[in-house]
């Protein structure tokens, strides 16, 4: 069938690959069996694994939803752990099947089997049938050879013993293909000996399928050709009696015609059937057979009954088909497709998928299901596709809206649709049967030997359309629905998502005009983003602009940006985004509606199963089931496994369902439960990352117990990384909702992570929220905690003075309430802050006051922090031996607690001390250790700082090449914190100057000076000025410039108390 583009790509089975290793063989045409070329049986791990593999093999190359695998294993009564058991089975199969043979990929809602160097008998069967189709019909020996090769692959009933409704349905379809192949074989084997061989096989099949007239037709023909005319006639009599007894009907026209031809000894019966070009599927219908591909083909799912069968022969040898329909009216072929919109734009990926699907060498698909959220353009795409292939369906192109999601209309019942379909083919009203089963049978009979294209739009669910799907192999049905129709066996499924930005912009340009779009390109992109790439929303917005010439894109973007009221802008006549979404919402079950509404309370961009369970007040399994059901109706998306999110417009709609003034009473409690869940989860993750922290009675305690996963430091980092923005949004919402204890307590854990990862702006925001919430609470201990933590956010943002103010207030509170831990923590941090501001002597005073208190309280975490602060101050003062001792003690404490951040900082201080002592190589080693830990903690800023130190140490150790290489790498890192930036720039400037790159060194020192002034870091400012003086001397500029820089640096060094030996990192 010529569909969308040129010749199909050749593919083939992997059976003919090089054979360098024993290839695996998957056999489905009989009991499921997996062997290698050497006949060694492969064990799959039990019946459960075999069923899962069987379903994946039947639909290899396509995504099989998890719930379909669940149904295959347990039918209607899966256990609560079904999803977990499916995952376990998948994991076991992945271990047992080498990746070179096949890979089971996790994709979206399920799994996809990608075959590698594997041979599958089903694929071989289909290919042999296809080769028979493509063979010259006059070459009956070649056709017979291909059919015999296909049938020889069968070892019994397909998937015998595997069991289960889904597998049995697929096995029935495969058996239909097998029978069709035998029936075709009977028409081409004219040789008496060949016909005689076929008789016994056909008789066994007839015994199993006594009412199948086409099979008995094949048996009669084989008997006659082998010289057994009387037996052939007797076979007809047996069929007539059986049909009369069982169904009360006579044999069909084809069987009766063959009976008459045998009685008349028609010579045509002894000649091999030669199908005419019109009857034999040609290259346009079925692409040429592919060359064998070592990687193996990607076959479609098992077809419905008859999908692999050959085209039917005609004449006296033709098996039964539809006779002239009683009461049929002569009508032209129906053609009811809606018009294809002129400005159809984009969807290239979907069009390519459709083209690839219909160009495969396997039998063409007979059912294609498109699903997507309301307004995603499913109908437009289906109609566009139907018009592109309409010429291939000469007997009719029918479109029916089933009103599954139409306001004011009940969904059409299958019986009513069948009545319309039968009448469209010329069946008069008085001849249309009454019952659903009778109409279904009549419809399928009417479709036989026809080429029909059927578009079933706006489908509610599978039960509405199953009776409507034609069973004839040359018919194609395209269905659209807002639900994922996961129970359509054998269907090719495609979810229609949002338009990519480029295609969305192109659609707006088609409607509004390229001139206006070119004038505001950024606003056009913003418009596409605000509409979420939803074609319905884009068409409405673009139409408003087209009819309002005075409006600019920027004006409309501003109106749409007011959330959620911006949705009101996306309405035009009978097209309304809100109404479209509301229809999807109204068909949900009550539990789904409640969950959808509650999800609108979540201020974050996405949610995982644990958080959703807390929000819904259900178990995790129940929450996951509800979330998955909302995905199936396209009200939720799953951007990655285990994460669920709204389309932007759907989020606005969900939030519009629960305005604050009219929110149900229980919503506030459910939102509190969500906040409590995140507080507990953040506490658990922070405990893993920062062991040894002191617990305080003022911290929030969740009202409900939450089962949290076991975390390692790497998993805790990953959790914080995924949830960071969600936690910030939740914190704002918690403070707005009056949950002040949670809003005050959450930033302690979130802030520790933000500090570790160097996110100063977010850290500053959450810290200020926590301080404000603590003041509203009136809890002095909580306020002391919040002020202490907030001080660090000001330091990282370059506001050291404000940080000291917070610490002084916190220290006063700690003294007032007798909080010894608080007093020591404040003193320790005051020391570190004063050191960063160039007051190292004063810093030591604070730090040494804190140290004995912390040791008396047996608080190793804070003790390590204080010791690292002491080591840093001593290094500035050039007292490197003492600095090394303090850092070494901090290192031991950090390792004892398994606190990686404390350990890394201690290693950094140790390395600086070694540098000061002139032990360059040992310093390099310590820097490498510190960098490795910071990389493990995913702290890119601290890795950059340590690498800058390491580059300097390498240069001093006489390794200029590695030093410069590391310098260039560090220069490419974007550092946000000005406090870190100034230190890095000073170090890299020194390396560059020592390697004779004075101009680049001067740029680094200038940047360091600017940042040092902005954050009041006197020590780094002195180093920057010292470096600029060295550059001036190196470049041969006026001595006055060098002297000016040097004098200013000397003044600052003297104020700090840094000896001459530690004043310069640059050469004299």
N, C-alpha and C positions, 0 to 999 in steps of 0.2 A: 504494500500500500504506500503510495507516494504521499508523505505526510507534510513535513515542514522543510526539508532540505534534501540534499543529494544522496549519493550512495551511502549505505550503512557501513559502519566499521566492522571489519571481520573479527570474529571471536571464535573460540572453539574450546573443546574440552581439553583438560590437561593430560589426557591419557597418552599422548604421543610425545611428551617432553623427554628430555635427554636420558632420564632413567639413571642418572649418576648415583642416586640413592633410592632405596626402596620407597616407592610412592605409596601413600595411603589410599585406600579404596573405600568409599562410602557407598553401601548398597542399601537402597530403600525399596527396590522392586522385589519384595519378599520380606522375610524377617530382617529387622535392622541389623546390619553387620558391618563392622569396621575392621579391615585387614590391611596388610601391606602386600606388595607385589610377591613377597615370598610366602604368602598365605598365612602369615602369623596373625592370629586373632588379637585385636586390641581391646583391652578391657576399659570400659568407660566409667566405672565406679557405681554401677547399680541402675535400677529401672528409672529412677528419677532423672539421672543424668542422660540416659538414653532418650527419654521423652523430650527433654529440653533440646538435645542435639537434633532429634528428628524434626522438631518444629523449625529450628534454625536452618536446617538443610533444605526443608521445603520452601523456605522463603529466603534463601541465601542471597546476599546482596541487598536485602531490604531490612529496615528496622522492624523488629518484632517487639511490640510493647510488653512491658513486664506483666501487665494484667492478663495478656493473652497466654503467656507462659504459665501463669498461675492457674488459669482456667484449664489449660492442657493437662496440668498435674492433678488438680483437685476438683474439676468441674465447678458446681455451684457452691461448694462448701469448703473453701480454702481455710487453713488454720490461721491464727493471728500472726504467726511467724512466716507466712507464705512468702512475702517479699524477701525476707532474710534468707529463707531456704533457696529461693531462686538465685539470689546473689551467690550463695555458697556453691550451688551446682555449677553456675557459670565459672566461678573461680576454680573449681575442681577440673572442669573441662579445659580451661586455659592451661592448667598444669599438665594435663595428660596429652593434649594435642599440640605438637610443635608449631611455632609461629610460621615456619616455612610451609606447613601443610594448610593451616587455616588460622585465622585470627578472629576472636570474638570481640568486637569493638562496642564499647558503651556509647550510645548516641541518643541524646534527648530522652524520651520516655522508655527506652528499652535497649535492645542489643541487636547488632548486625553481624552476621557471619560472612567474613570475606575469605573466599577460598584462595589458597595458594597452589602449591604443587600437589593437588589432590584430584582423584578421579571419582566421579559420581555417576552411578549407573542411570539415574533419572535423566541427567543432562545428556548422557550418551544416547539414551532412548529418544529423547526429543530431537537430537541432532540427526539421528538416522531417519526419523520420520520426515524431518525437514529436507534431507537429502533425497528421499523418495519423492517428495513433492517437486523438487527442482529438476529431477531426472526427466529426460524426454519420455513422454508417456508411451511412445512406440517401442521403447526399449524395456519390455516387460520383465526381462531377466534381471536388469539392473534394479528396477523398482522392487521386484521380488527380493533381491539380495538385501536391499536396505531394510525392507520390512521384516525379513527373517532375522537380520542382525539386531533389529530393535526388539523383537519379541523374544529372542534368545536370552536377553538380559534378565528376563523375569524368572524368579525362583519360587514363585508362589504368590499369595496375596500380598499386596504392598503393605509394608510395615506390620506384618502379621504379628500379633502378640504384644504390640506396643500399647494399644488400648487408648481410650479417651475419645470424647466426642470430636474434638478438633482434629485429631490425627485420623480418626475413622472417616470424617468428612473428606479429608484430603485423599485418603486411601480410596474412597469411592470414586473420586474424580480421576485418580490415576487408573483405576480399573476401567473406567469409561474410555479412557484413551487407549488402553490395551485392546478392548473389545472393538473399538473403531478401527484399529490397525488390522485386526483379524478380518473384519468385514471388508476392508479395502483389499487385503491380500487375496480374498476369495474372488475378487473381480479380475485380478491380473494373472492368476495361476490357471491358465487354460490347459496346460499339459495334463493328460489323465493321471500320470504317475504323481505329479505334484499335487493335483486335486485330491487324489486318494490319501496322500500323506496328511492333508489338511483336515480330512473328514473327522478323524478321531479327536483331534484337538477341538474342532468346532462342536462336536457332539457333547463333549464334556462341558464346554462353555454354555451350550443351550440348556443342558440339564440344570445348571446353576442359575440361568436367567431365562426361564421358560416363556415369559411374556414379552421378551425382546424380539420383535418381529424382524428387525434388521439382521440380527444374529442368525435367526432361523432361515432368513433369506440367503445368507452366506452358506449355511449348511446345505440347503437344497441345491444351490448352484454347484457346490463342490461335489455332491453326490451325483448330480447329472453329468458333470464333466468327467467323472471317474467311471462312467458307464453304468451307474446304478439308478436308472430312471424311476423304477418302481419305488425304490426307497425314498427318492426325492418327493414323489407324489404322496407317498404315505406320510412323510414329514409335514406336508401341507395339511393333510387331513387331521393329523394330531394337533397342529396349531389351531385349526378351525374349531375343533372340539374344545380345546383348552380355553380359548378366548370366549367361546360361547358360555361355557360353564362358569368361568371365573368372572368375566366382565359383561357378559351378555351382548357381545359385539362380534362382527365378522372380521376376518383378516383385512388389513389395509390394502389400498390399491396396488402398491408395489409388489406385495406378496402375491396377490391375486394375478397380477400381470405376469409374474414369473411362472406361476402355476399354469397359466394359459400357454405361455411360450414353451414350457416343457411338454405339455400335451401335444403341441403342434410341432415339436422337435425343431424349434426355431434355430437355424444355423448360427445366428448371432451369439447364441449361448456358448458356443465352443471357441469363440475368439476372445482373446484378452481384451478387456475394456481399455479403450484409448480415449481419455478425457480430452475434450476440445479445449483450445486455449481459453475460451470463456469460462469453462467449468474448472479447469485446472488452475489452482492458485499460481500466479506468476510472480515475477520479481517485484512488481509494485506492491503486491500484497504481502509477500514473504521474502525478506532479503536473502541473498545467496548464502549458502552454507559457508561457515567461516573456516579458515585454516586453523588447525589445532594450536592452542595457545598454552604454553607450559604453565602459565599462571592460572589457567582454568577460567571458565566463563563465570559471569555473574548472572545466574538465571533468575527469572521472576518466580514468584510464589507458585505453588501448585495450582494449576488452573481448575476451574469448575468443570463439571461434566462435559466431556467431549472436546475440551480445549485443544488437546494434542491430536485430535482425529483428523483424517484427511478430508478433502472435499468429496462430496458424494458423487458417484457416477450416475449416469442417466440411462434410460432405455429399459429393457426387460431385466437387466441385471441390477438396476438401481434398487437399493434398499428402501424401505418405506419412508415417505416424506409426506407433507401435507397434501391431501387431495383437494380438489376444488371445494371451496368452503360453501356449505349450503347457505343460501340467503345472502351471499356476498354481492355487494354493489360494486360496479366498475368505477373506481375512483383513481385519480392521478396519485402518484406517490406523495405522502404528506410532507410538507416543508413548513414547519412552524417556528423556526429559529428566530429570535428577536434580531434586530439589526445590530451589526457590529459597529460600535462607536468609532467615529472617525479619528478621535484624538486618543485612541488607546496608546498608552505609553509605558515603556519599561517592561518588567517581568521577563527579562531576557533569560535569567537563570531558570525560571519555571518553563519557558518555552523550549529551552535546550533540554531540560529533563523530559519533557513531553516528546520531543523529537527522538531522543535516545531511546525512550521506552518503546516507541512504535517502530523503530528501525532495528530492534534486536532480531537475531536470527531465530529465536524461539517463536512459537505461535504468538501472534499479536494479542495483547491484553484485551479482555472483553469488559472490564470494569475499572474505571478510574475514579477515585474519590478525592475531591478537593475539600479541605476544611480550613477554617480561619475565623477570626473574630468578626463580628458585625462591622461592615464598612471596609473590609480588607480587599474588596474587589474580586471575590470568588466568582460571582455570576458573570461579571465582565470578562474575566479570564476564560471561564468555561465556554461562553458564547464565542469569544474570539478564536479559541482553539477549534470549536465545532465548525466555524466558517472555513477555517484553513484546511480542514479535512473533509468537508461536506461532499466534494465531488466523488469521493471514494465510496459513498453510500447511496447507490442509485435508487434503492427501494424506499427511502424516506429518511427525513431528518426531523425529529420530533422534540419539542421543548415543552416541559410542563413545570409550573411552579407548584410545589406541594404545600406551600403555606405553613411550613413548620414553624416559622418565626415571623408571621405577618400579623400586624395589629388588627384586631377586630375580626380575625378569621380563624376558624378551627383548622388544624392540619387535615389535609385530604386523606380519606381512608383509602387503603390499597384497592378495595373493590370499586370505588368511584373512578380511580385513575385507570384501572384496567378497562372499565367501560369506555372511557375516552379513547384509550389506545386501540382497542378492538375496532371501534367505529372509524378511527382514522385510517385503518387498513381496509375499510370497505365492508365490514361485517354489519349487517342491518341490526337495528335495535332489538327486534323480536328474536334474533338468533344469539344474542349475548347471554351466556348462562347466568344463573343467579348467584351461586355461592362463590366464596373467595377461591377455594380449591379448584372449582370448575373453571372459573375465569382465568386463573393462573395457567391451568393446563391448556386452555384455548389460546391464550396469548403466546405461550411458548410454541405451540403447534403453528400458529400463524407466522411466527418469526422464522420458522425453519426454512432453510434455503433462501433467506432474504439477507440483504445487506442493509441493516438499519443503524442509524445513529440516534441515540436517545440521550437527551440532557434532562436530568431530574434535578431541579433547582430547589434550594431552601428546604432541605430534608430535615425532618425532626429527629429520626433515629433509624436504626437498621430495620426494625420490624415494618416500617412504613414502605420500604423499597425492595425488600427481598423478593416478594412475589412479582415485582416489575422487571427484574433483570432478565433479559433474553438469554436463553440457553444456547442459541445457535452460535457456532464459532465465528461467523462473519458479521456479527453485530457488536456494537460498542456502546456502552453506557457510561456517561460522565455524570457524576453526582456531586452536589455541593451541599455543605452543611456547616453550621457553626459548631457542631460537635465533631469530635474525632470518631469516625465510624469504625471502631477497632474490631468489630465482629463481622466485617465483610470479608469472608474467606476468599483469598486469591486476588483481592483488589490491589491495584497499584495506588498507594496513598501518597498525597502531597499536602503538606500544611502551607497555606498561603500566609506569609507574614507581612511585615511592613515593607514599604518601598525603601531601597537604599537612598541615601541623600541625593546622589546624582540623578536617579530616576525620578525622585520626587521633584527636584528642581526642573527637570525636563517636562514633567506634567504641568507644573505651574506655568512654564514658558509657553506651552501649547495653548493654555487657556487665556492667560493674561496678555501674552505677547513678549517677544524677546527684548524689545526696546525698554519697556518699563522694568523688566527683570535686570537688565544690564545696568540700569541706573542705581540699583540697590542690591548688589549681589549678596552681601552679608545678611541683609534683612530677609532675602528669599530663603537662604539656608536656615535662618532662625525660624522662619515660618514653617518650613518642612519639619524642623525639630519639634516645634510646639504642637504640630498636628500628629507627631509620632509616626510620620511616614504612612499614615492611614489614608488610602485613596479617597474615601468618602469625605473625610475632614478636609483634605487638600482641595478637592473639587468645590466644596462649599465655600472655603476661604477664598479660593481663586475666583470663583464666580462673583463674590461680593466685591472684590477689587476690580473685576472687569466692568461691573455695572456702576462702580463709584469711582469715576475717573479722578476725582479730587483727592481720594485717599492715597496715601503712600503705603508701601509695605511696612515701613517702620511704625506707622500709625496702627495698622492692624496687629502687628506683632505686640505692640504695647497693650492693646485691648485683650489679646489672647493671653498675655503674661499674667493677668490678674487671676490667680488660682483660688478656688475652682470655678469662679464665675465666668472665666474665659470660655468655658464650654458653651455658654449661651450664644457666643458669636458663631458657633458652628451649626447653624440652623438656617435652612432656606426652603420654604414651601413644605413639601412632603419629605424632604431630606433633612434629617436631624440626627446628629451623632448621639445625643443623649437618649433619644427615643430608640435608636438602634441598640444601644447598650442596655437600655431598660428591658427590651424584649428578651435579651439573653438572660438577664437577671430574673425576670418573672417566671421563666420555665424551670428555675432551679428548685430543688427540694428545700423545705424549711431549714434543715441543718446547713445546707450549702449557702442559702441566703444569709443566715446568721453569720457564718464564717466569713463570707465575702464582705459583709458590713463591718465586722470586727477588724478585718485586715485593713480597712480604711483608717483605723485608729493608729496603725503602725506608722510612725513618722519616718522610718528608714526607707531605703530604696529597695530592699529585699528582705527576706526572712528565711530562716531554716526551720526544720521540722520541730526542733526542741522549743524554739521561741513561739512557733505557731501553736504548739500544744499548750503552752502557758497562756497564750492569748485566748484560745478556744475553751480552755478548761477541760481538755480531754487527754487521753493517752497519746503517746507519740505515734503509735500505729494508726489510731483513729484520725489524728491530725494529718498524717501523710496521705491517708485515703481521701480525705476531704480535699486536700490541696491538689492531688492528682485529678480528682473529678472536676475541679475548676479549670485545670489545664485542658481537659478534654473538651470543655465548652469555650475555650479560648478567652476566659476571663482572667487567667493567670498565665505567666510564661515561666519557663525553667531555663535560665541562661546558662546554668551549670548544674551538675548533679548535686542534689540536696539543697539547692537554693531556688527560691520562688519569688517572682516579682510581678508587678503590674506593668502593663503598657501605660505610658504617661497619661493618656486620656482616660483609661479605665481607672487609674488611681484617683484622678479628679472626680470621676463619677462615683466611685466608692465613698470618697470623703463627703460628697454632697448628700449621700444617703443619711448621714448622721450629723446634722448641724448641732452645735453644742447646746443650743437652747432646747432641742427636742430629743436629745439622746436618751435611749432606754436606760432605766435605772442601773441595770447591771453592767453597762459599758464602762463606767468609771472603775469598777472592781476588776474588770478584765484588763483594762489598760494598766492598772496598778500591778496586776499579776505579771504582765509583760515586762514592766520596768523591774520588778523584783527578780524575774528570771535573768535579765541582763546583768543586774547587780551581782547576783550569785555567780553567774558564769564568768564575769570579769574578775571577781575575787579569786575564783579557782584558777584562772589563767595567770593572774598576777602572782599568786602564791608559787606557781611552778617557775615563773621567770625570775622572781625576786624572793627566794627562800630566806627565812630568818626574820621576816618583818614582824613587828609587834602588833598585836590586836588591841583595839580600843573599844570600850563599852559603848561609845557614842556612835559607832558605825552601824549602818542599817542592817537589819536581820530580816530576810524574806518571810512573809507570812505563810507561804506554802513551801514544802520541801521540793527541791528540784533534783532530778537525777541527771547528773552532768557526766560527760564522757571523760575517760581517763586521758590525761594530757601529758605530753613530754614538752620540754622547752620549745622544740621546733613546732609542735602542734599548737602550743599556746601562742607562739608568734604568728602562726598562720591564722589562728582564730581571731586575734586582734587585728591582723591585716585585713581580713574579710569584713570584720564588724566595725572598723574604726569610724567610718562616716555614719553608720547606723547609730553607734553609741553617742556620737556628738549630737545628732538630730534628736535622739531619745532624751538626752540630757536637757536640751532646750525645752522639749515638750513636757518633761517631768516637772521642771521648774515652773512652767506656765500653768500646769495643772495643780500646783500647790503641794507636790510631793517633795517637800524641802529636804527631808532627811536623805532620801535617795539621791536628790540632786546635789546634795552636799557630799555624800559618801562615794558616789560612783567615780568622780574625778580622781580620787586617790589612786585607783587601779588604772583607769584610763590614762591619767596623767603620767604614771610611771612608764607606761608603754610609749606615749607620745614623747617623753623625754629621751627614752632609749633610742627611738627612731628619729629624733630631731625634727619634730613638727612644731616649731615654736609658735606659729600663729594659732593653730588649733589648741595647743596647750594653754596659751594665754586666755583664749575664750572660755574653755571649760573651767579653768582655775577661777576666773572672775565670777562665773555662774555659781561655782561651789561656795565662794566666799559670801556672795549675796544671799544664797540659800541658807547658809549657816547663821548669818546675822538675823534672817527672818525667824529661824528656829529659836534663837536665844540660848543655844547650847554652847557654853564657853569652851568645853573640850573640843567639840566639833569645829568651832570657829578657829581654835588654835591649830588643829590639824589642817584645816583648809588654808589658813594663812601661810603655814610652813610649806605646804606643797605649792601654793601659788607663787611663792617667792622665786622658786626655780624657773617658772615660766617667764618671769620678768628678766631673770639673768640671761636665759637663752635668747630672749628678744632684744638684748642690749640695754635693758632698763635696770641695771644693777642697783642704782640708788633706790628705786621703788621696791625692789626686792628686799633690800636692807630694812626699809620702813615696815614692810609686812613682817619680817622676822623680829624686829624689835617689838612690835605689837604682840606677836605670838609669844615672845619670851615673857612679856609682862603678864599675859594671860596664864602661861604655864606656872609662873611663880605664884600668882593669885590663887590658883586652884590646886597647887601642890603637885603638879604634874612633872615629876623628875625626868621622865623620858622626854617630855616636850622641851624642858629646859636644855638638856644635853643636845637634842637634835637642833634646836635653834642656835645654840652656841657654835656647834660644828659648822652649820651652814653660814653663819655670820663670818666665821673664819675663812671659809672658802670664797665667799663673796668679796671680802676685804682683800684677799690675795689677788683676785682677778682685777681689782681696781688699783693694784700697785701698792697696797699697804700690807706687805708681807709680815712685818714685825707685829703689827696689830692682829693679823690673821693668826699667827702662832699663839698669841695671848688667848684668843677665843677658843681655838682648837685644843689647847692644853688644859683649859678649864673644863671642856666637855669630856675629855678622855677618861679621867678617873670616875666621873659620874657613870659613864656608860659601862665601865668595867665593873663598878659596884652593882649595877643593874643586870649584869650578865647579858648585855645586848650586843652580840657579835656583829650584827648587821650594821648598826650605827657606829660601832667601834671601827669597823673597816672603812666606813665613809670618812670618819674623823682622821684616821691614820693616813688615808690617801690625800686628804687635804693638807696634813702636816708635811708629807713628803713633797707635795707640789710646792709649798711655800719655802721649804728648805732648799729645793733645787733652784728657785729664783734667787735665794740668798747665797748661792754657791757653797752650801754646806752639804755636799753630795754624799759623804759617808753617812751622816745622820739621815738624809733623805732615803738612802738605800735601806737602812734598817727599818724605818717606818713602813716603807713600801713592802718589804719582805714580810713583815708581820701582817699587813693587810692582805697580802697574797695568800698566806696560810689560812687566814680567817675565811676569805672568799672561797677557797677550795674546800675547806671543811664544810661550809654551808652549801656547796655546789652552786654558788651565786656567780654566774658568768660575768655580769657587768662589773662587780667588784674586783673579780680576778683580772679582767682586762685592763681596768684602770690602774691596778697595782703594777702590772707588767709594764705599762706605759711609763709610770713613774720610775720604776727600776731601770728601764732603758735610758731615760733622761739622766739619771744619776750616773750610769756607766759612761754616758757621753761626756758628762762633766769631769769624770775621772780619766778621760782619754782612752777608754777601752772600747774602741770603735766596733770591732767585730762582735764582741759580746753584746753591745748595744743593738747592733743590727739583728742579732738573734732574738733578743727580747722584743724588739719592735715587730718582728715577724710573728711571734707568739700572740702578741696583743692583736695584731691585724686579723689573724685567723679567728680569734674569738669574736671580734666585732663583726666579721663577715658572717659567722654562725648566727649572730644576733640580728643580722640584716640591717646593721647600722652603717649605712653608706657614708655618712658624714664623718664618723669616727674612723672608719677605714681610711678615708682620704687624709685625715689629720695624721694618723699613724704612718701612712705612706709618705707624707711630706717629711716627717721626722726620719723615716728610714732612708729616704733619698739623701737627706743631709748627712746621715751617718755613713752611708755608702761612699759619698763623695769624700768625707774625711778619712775613710778607711782606704782610699786609693782606688776606688772602683767607679770612675767617672761615667763609663758607658751605662751600666745599670742605673746609676743615680739619675742620669738625664732621661733615660727611658721611663723610670718611675715618675719623674717630674712631669713629663708630658702627659702621662696617664692621669695623674692627679689634677693637672690643670683642666682636664676635660670634665671633671666632676662638678656638678652644680651644688653649691653649699648655700643653704638658706640662712643659717645662724651667723650673724656678723661676729659674734664672739669666737666661733670656730674659724671663720673666714680670715680674720686678721692674723691668727697664728699660722695658718697654712700659707698665706701670702708671704709672710716674713721668712719662713723656712725655704720656700721655693725660690724666693728672691736671692737668698744666700747661695743656694746651689747654682743658680744661673750665673751669678756674679763670679763665683769661683771658677766657672767654666768659660769665662770670658764673654758672656752674653750680657753685657752691661745694660743695653737698652731694654731688654725684656726684664732684667732684674729691677730696673728703675720702675717699670710699670707695676710690678708686684709690690714693691715697697710703698709706692704711692697709694695703691689699693689698701694695703695694710694700715697706712697712716689714717686714711679716711675712715675705715671701719673702727679703728682703735679710738679715734676721737669720738665717734658716734656712740660708742658703748662705754666710754670713760675708762678704757683699759690702759693704765699708765705704763705697765711693763711692756706690752706689745707696741705701744706708741714709741717708747724709748728705743726699742729694737728697730722699728721702721725708720726713725730718724737717723739712727746709727748706720743703717744700711744705705740710706740716701747720701749720707756723708761719704761713705766708702765708694759709691757709684761716682760721685762728683770728683773724688780724687782719682779714680780709675780712668775717667774720661778726659782728665786734664783740664777741666773747667777751672774757673777762678777759685783760688784758695778761699776766698771770702764765703762762697756758697758752701763749700765743705765745712768750713769752720762754723758757720751759722747752724747747720744741721747738727754738727758734733757738739756744740755748746748746749743746744736745747736738749739733746739726748743725755749729756752729762748731768744736767740739772735734774732730770727725771730719775736717772739711775741713782743719783745721790739721795734723792727723796725716798726711793724704795729701799736703799741699803744694799744694792747689788755690787759686789766687789768688781774691780777692773777685769779680772780674769773671766768673768761671766757676762760682761757687758755686750760683747759683739759676737754675732754669728757670721759676720762678713770678714774678709781679709783686711788687714791694715792697709 
